[in-house]
Amino acid sequence: MEMLLMGLCMALFGTAVAAAAFGAATRSESRDSVEQPTLPLAKAVTPPRFFLDNTATPASTPSRQVPVEVLLQQIENHVRMEQAAAESFLALPTQAQLHSKTNSPFVN
Amino acid sequence: MEQELLNGVSSAEAGQVLELGTRMVVPAGTSLFRLGDPADRLFLVERGRIKLTLPMSVRGREEDVFVEERAPGQAVGWSALIPPYRFTLTATAALYDAQVIALPREALLKYFVANPAAGYKIALNLAVVVGHRLQLFQTMWLREMQRTVETHSA
């Protein structure tokens, strides 16, 4: 009888150990499946360009940015168009003339 | 060539005024004066064009941005007659060599004292030049303000 009880206890203990081990094993698997390792985002591959300091260009800079010289020319054209519009207003001061539209890309 | 600053002045008086000055050739791309320089001479454009610019930050770089252009017959640098006698723009010969007559302030003021009638007419002409610039830029400023208001209230 004592031997039987001893055997029963050993069996229960073994089952408990096996259940704990199984639980631990399955818990770590589920955690691994939730927390996927984060991979670094692939950087946009830009074609190599000569005479361009890539380190000075911010990552968010649009690749289709116009050169500074073109931008300065656009500013000059904008100022000239605005002056012409202002001259028209001064020649004939009306509200319509004051707020007349130009073809400048800065205002369209 | 008719100079806007000498409108209504007799040819003899205009000749006397021009004799006060010195002819200067400004090579293309060279500055006649720069923003903040002491302004002790007024310039009359005889040939070429003088581009007036102001510094502006463009993509983090300071660039001279076009403000206005002065053609033959027009005056440049009237800061020479208005305190605190500092240029408020940069003037550069655009594209081609320019030729100007540089009139020293001191000589000009002495002439006005000695010839008040001519001085009066020249001062009125200067007021027209200054007034036109004021009206022009006031209008341009208001147009920009209107656009700013439209953008922010949209």
Interface residues (C-beta under 8 A of the other chain):
Chain A: V68 L71 L72 I75 E76 V79 R80 E82 Q83 A85 A86 E87 F89 L90 L98 H99 V107
Chain B: M56 V58 R59 R61 E63 V65 F66 V67 E68 H132 Q135 L136 F137 T139 M140 L142 R143 E144 Q146 R147
